[in-house]
């Protein structure tokens, strides 16, 4: 296809284009970004390598070993050859400096990493309307969302795992992703739209094709990417899917705007629209929904998939988790019964308080995220101008910088590389310090959700959604790894750390000790 494009150009058009492409390519492949600090370069071109292709492949397939090599050579940081150019990697103690230094842009970094300026990939653009919606609408409505989330989780589990009366083998990642797609859509799209098969399929297709497009474009120098995008099948698919999303979402938004009095409940469609109106800015409802789902569905499903891999085979931990859930739910039953006897009415206690009491589950979630965060490098930025960090490191204009969380999960670190589901529970109990030991906590010690202004605003929703799902799963199902198999290895693609997408587990229905569905008001 690219060859066909060149064939339709006149010779007078082709010569300057080829010259520009070749000149840019030589500069990109032959010369790394200027390095000001006296720090080592990891994964540069090796003897005999003319192009950067081999270095890119090493980064994509084995970035963890490269991070290990880098910190062994310099505990103060290093430069790393990545699929997006050379990047300065710093240890976690620099996190506050990166957060507080002016002239460093997350949005520009995201542009070069996810190419949101290219048609079809707009959903990856950091969106102020969506960010404000999550902060000021979604997070404040969490109390009222617990029961609907529980209801749709129960229904979706019955739909997907109905035939599991005996041990049944499932590909965990695929199954959890399908469940979380529907559960999240219930909140973002409302009762009427979330079960639309066309939307569910479109969303799942977009999550695949858009990430394929993003990864493919990273193999090209930044100046080439808008041109190359026109010849990538994955980009064409993503563009068609965005138009398909507009065909589904936009008429519904227009209808709700025209007749708000007919809306029986508000959902993400309304919250985003209200936020955009309050800010006085235009927005694309379909792109906003896709962006919201990319941030919620993928991350939540990946976290739960890894969490289940981590606790499979840990019989005592699973037993203790079940006992905690049962104790909290039975206490909830008693409180509701007491309230009803006092005023002869149906009064619910705080749902958020109920989930907060699941401290061991919270600890297990945080420990799983510590050992497998979504990415091995967080707090990523692009220098908008030459910037000098407080520690004296100079970042040239256009250079990339990020904070690695490798040290919080490496062997030999204070917390080590072994999974201990009780770790944060014991720390909370022994120190009474909840500022950094909770799953949703952020800070320079714990960067599973990032740090600073761009820390994930949806982490509170994610926490509730995962806890609700785990309550249903732990009470209603047994699960284990296939005989003779250990915990599946994490799949790495550059800085991305992904719960194994092909690994399978065995699941089987069990008799729940308490009626979770009744307690959460189904």
N, C-alpha and C positions, 0 to 999 in steps of 0.2 A: 504493500500500500504506500509506503514512503517513497519507493522507487517511482510509482505512478505519479506521485505529486511532483517529483522533479521533472518527469517527462513532459508535463503540461506547461512548464515554464519556458519562456523564450531564452535563448542563449544570453541575451543581454541582462535578463533578470537573474539567471542562474549563477553567473560568475560572482557578483558581489555577495550573494547569499552563501555560496560555498566558501568564499573567502572569510566571511564573518564567522561561519560555523567552525571552520578549521582553526582560525585564530583563537576563538574562544575555547575550543576543545584543547588546543595545545596549552594554553595558559591554565586551564582548569586541571588538566591531568599532569602537567609537568611541575607546577609550582604550588606548594601548600600555602595556606593563609599565613601571612607574616606572623611570626611568633616573637612577642616582646619579652615574655617571662622566660627565665632560664629553667625550663621544665622539659622533660623528655617527650619525644614524639613516639607514640605507640601505634603500630599498624600503618606505618608509612609504606611506600613502595619498596620492595625488597630487591636485592641485586638480580638483574635479569628481567625485572618487571617494567615494561614500558608504560603500560596503562594502569589506571586505578582499579580495574575490574577485579583483580585478585584480592586487593585490600578490602573492597566493598563486600565481596563474598565472605571473606574471613569475618568481617564485622557482623554480617547478617546471620552467620551460622554459629559464631562462637564469641559473642561480645562479653560474656561473663569471664572467660579466660583472659581476654584483653584487659578488662577492668582489674582483674587480679594482678596481671603483669604490671599494669600501670602503677598501682598503689604499692607494689613491692619495690618498684624502682624509685618512687617518690611519694611520700606520704602527704606532700603539699599539693599534689595534683599533677596533671600531665595533659598533653594534647593527644587526641585520638582521631584516627582516620575513620570516618563513618560513611554511610551511604548518602549523607547530605553535606559532605565536606569535612574539613578539620574542625574539631570542637575542643574547647578547653573544659576538662573534667576536674572538678574540685571536690574535696571531701566535705562532709556534712557541717563542719564547723564554719564554713563560709556561707551557709544558707542565709543567715541574717544579713550579711553584707550584700548578697545578691538581691535579697528582698528590698533592702532600703536604699540601694544606689540608683540615683536618677540616670536616665539615658539608656536604660536596659529595657527592651520591649519583649513581652511575651507574644503579643499579636504578630509581630514580624517573624518571630521564630516559628510560630504556628503556620504562618503563610508559607515559609520555605519547607516546612516539614510535611504539611498536609495539602498545600497548593490550593487553599480555599479561594484564591482569586481566579481559578480556572473553572469554567462552566461545568457543572455536574458535581463539583466538590464544595459548593457553597455551604453545605451543612456543617463543615468543619470549622467555619469561621467563628472565632470567639464573638458571641452575640450578647451585647449589653442588655437587650430586651429579655432574652432568655435567662441571663444571669440574674437580673433583677426579679424576674418572675419566680425563679426558684427561691431566692432569698426572702422575698417579701410576700409571696403567695403560697407556694408549695410548702415551705418549711413551717409557716404559721398555721397551716391546715392539717398538719400531721395527726393531731388528736382525732379529727373527724374522719381520717382516711384509714384508720386501723381496721375497723369492721369491714368496709368494702374490700380492702386488700385481702383480708382473711377469707372473705366469701369467694372472691375470684380465684385465690390460690387453691382453696379446697375444690372448687369446681374444675379448675384446670388440671389438678392432679388426678381427679377422677377420670377426666377425659384422656389424659396421656398415659396414665399408669393403671388403667382399669383391669388389665389382664395379668396382674402380678400376684395372684393368690398363692402361687408357688414361686420359687426362685426364678427370676427372669433376667436375662442379660440385656443391658441397654448401653448405648454409647452416651455417656453422661453429658458431655458438653452440648451435643445436639439437642438432647432432651431438655436440659435446663434452659438453654437459649429459647426454645419454643415456648416454654412455660413463662419465662420472664418477659418475652415479647408481649404476650397476651395480658399478663398481670400489670405491667407498666402502662400498656395502652388503655387499660380500664381507667386509670387516673388521668392520663394525658388527653384522652379523647371522649371519655364519658360512657355511660351505659349503652347508648344507642349505636355508637360507631365502633367500639373497641373490638367487637367480634366479627367485623366485616372481613371475610376471607381475603378479599383483594388487598386490603390495607396490610394485614398480617404478612401476606406473601411479599408484597412490595417492600415492606420494611426489612424483612429478612434478606431479600435479594439486594437491597441497597447496602446493607451492612457488609455483605460479601463483596459486591462489585466495586464499591467505593474504596474499600481497603486494598483491593487488588490494584486499582488505579493509582492510589497513593504510593504503594510500594513500587510499582512499575516506573512511575515518574521520578522517583528518587534516584534511579540509576542513571539519570541524565543530568547534565549541568543545569543549574537554575535557569540561565537565559534560554535554554532550549525547550523547557518544559511546556510552555503554552503551545508551541508549534507541535511538539511530539504528541501532546494530548489529543490532537485532532485525528491521530492515526491509531489510537489505542482502543480496541473493542470494549475494554472495561469502562473507559471514560464515556464512550457512546451509550453504553448501557446505563451508566449512572445518570446521564442527562435525560434519557427517556424515563427513568424511574422518578426523577424530580418532577418532570412534567406530569407523570401519572399521579404523583402525590398531590400536585396542585389540582388535578381533576377531581380528586377525592375530597381533599380538605377545604379548598377555597369556597365551594358552594355551601358547605356546612357552616363555615364561619359567616358568610354573608347572610345566611338564613337566621342564624342566632343573633346577628346584629339587628336585623330587620324586625324580629319579633322576640325580644328578650323575655317578655312575659310568658311565653310558651315553654321556656326552658325550665325543666323540673329540677335540675341540679347543675351546678357549675363544675367545670373541669379545666384541664390545661388549656383548651382552646380559648375559653373565656378569660382565664388569668393572663395569658400572653397578650390577648387583645386589649384588655384593660390596662396592662402595664405599658404597652406601646402608645396607647391613647394618652395616658398620664405623662409619659415622657415627650409626647408630641413628635414621634419619629415614625416613618413608614417602615414596614417590615413585610416579609413574605411568610404567611402562615404555614405553608407546607414545608419550607426550608427550616423554619423554627421548630416544627414538630419533628422533623428528621434529626435536627441537631440535638434536641432534647432527648430523643430516643437513643441516638448514638452514645450520648454520655451516660444514660441510665441503664439501658438494656444490656449492652455489651459488658459494662463494668460489673453490674450486679450478677449477671449470669456467670461471668468468669470467676468472680469471688466465691460464689456458692460451689461451683464445680471444684475449685481447688480445696475449699473447706471440706467437702465430702471426701476427697482423696486423702486429706490429712488425717481425718478421724476414722477412716475405715480401718478396722482391726484393733482400734484402741477401745477395748470393751469397757474398762473401768470409766474412761472419760465419757463414752456414750451413755453409760448407765447413770453417771452423775449429772449429765446434761438433762436426761429425761427426768430424773428426780427433781431437779431444779424447776423445770417447766411445770411438772405436776404440782409441786408445792405452791408455786406462784398462782397457777390457775385455780387450785382449790381455795386458796386464800381469797381470790377474786370472787368465787362463788359465795363464800361466806359473807363477804362485804356486801354483795348485791342482795343476798337474802336478808341481811340485817337491815339494809336500807329500805327494802320493800315492806318489812314488818313494821318499821317505824312510821312510814307515811303512806302505806298502801299504794305506792306507786312504783313504777319501774325506773330505777335510777342506776346508771352505770358509773362505776368509778373511773378514774383517769386511765385511759388506754396507754398513754405515754408512760405513766408511772408503772404500769404493768410490765411494759417492755424494759424499762430501766432496771427493774428488779432481776432481770436475767443476766446477772453479772458474770457467771461462768461462761455462758454463751458469748457474751460480749468479749471476754478474754480470749476465747478460742478463735473468734473472728479476727481479733487484732493480731494474734500470734500467726495465724495463717497469712494475713496480709504482710506481716513483718518479713516472713521468709519468701513470700512471692507477691511483691507489690505489682501493680500493673506495668510499671516500667522501672528499669534499673537506674535511670537518670531522671531526676525531677527538677523543679524550679529552673526551667530552661528559659534562656533569654538570648536576644540578638542585640548587640551594641549599636545604638542609633548614631553614635558619635564615639570618638575615642574616650574611653572611660578608665579611670584609675580607681581600683577598689581600695578600701581602707588599709588592706594588707600590702599595698604597693604594686599589685599585679595590674598591668596595663592591658586593656582590651581594645584592639583597633576597631575602628568603625566597620560594621558588617560582620564582625566575628561572632561565633556562637559560644555560649558558656552554659554549663549545667552542673547540678549537684548530684553526685552519685550516692545512692543509699546502700552501696555494696558493703560498707563497713558494719552496718547494723545486722547483717545476716551471714557474714563470713565466719568460717571456722576460726576459733581463737579470739573472737570478739567477746566483749562482756556477756552478751546474750547467746552467743554461739550459733551454730547452724542446725541444731536439733530442735524439733517441734516439741513445745511444752504448752499444752492448752491451758494449764493452770497458772502460767507465768504472770499475766497481768491481773488475774483475780487475786493472787497472793500479794502482789505489789500494792493493790488497792487496799487490801485488808491490813497489811502490815504497816503501810505508811500513811494511809488515809488520804493520799494525794490522788485526786481524780483529774488533775489538770492535763495530764498526758497519758494516763493509763487507760482511758476509754477508747473504744473503737473510733469514735468520731473526732478524737483529739488531733490537733496538728501542732507542729512545732519543729525546732531544729533537731530534736531527738527522734521524732516520728514523722516521717514524710510520706506515708502511704497515700494520703490524699493531697499531697503538695504542701505548700507553705506560703503564707502571706496572702496578698490580695487575690491571687488566682488559685488559692486552695479550693478544692472541689466544693461548690455550694450545695450540691445535692447529696452530700454524705449523710445528712440526717435522715433523708428519705431512704437512701440505700440501706442504712442501718436498720430502720424499721422494717423495710421490705424483706431483708435477709432474715431478720429474727422471726418474723411471721412465717416465712417459708420453712425455716428450720424447725419451728414448733410443730407444724403440720407433718413435716418429714419424719422427725424423730419419734413422734407419738404414733404415727400411722404406718410406718414402714421399718423393716429391718434392711440392712444393706451391708455388703462386704465386697472385697476384691475377689476376682476369680481365683480358684485354688492355685497356689504356687506363685502368684504374682505379688510384687511389692508395690509401694506407692509409685504411681506413674511419674516419670520425669517431666519437669517443666519444659515446655516448648519455647525456644527463644527465637526472636526475629529482630535483630538489632537490639535496641534498648527495650523492646516489648517483651514482657514475660507473660506467657499465655498458659493457662491450665491445659493440660494435654488434651488436644482436640479429638484424638482417636481412641483413647483409653475407655474401657468398659468396666462397669461394676454390675453386681447382682443385687436385685432388690426383691422384696417380698412384703406383702401386706401383713400388718400385725394389728392386734386388738388394742386400741388406745385405752389407757387407764382412766382418762377423763374425757368428757365430751367437749372438745375444743370448739367445735362448730357452734354449739349451744351457748358456750360462755362468751364467745365473741359476737353473739347476736345474729347468727344466721337464721 
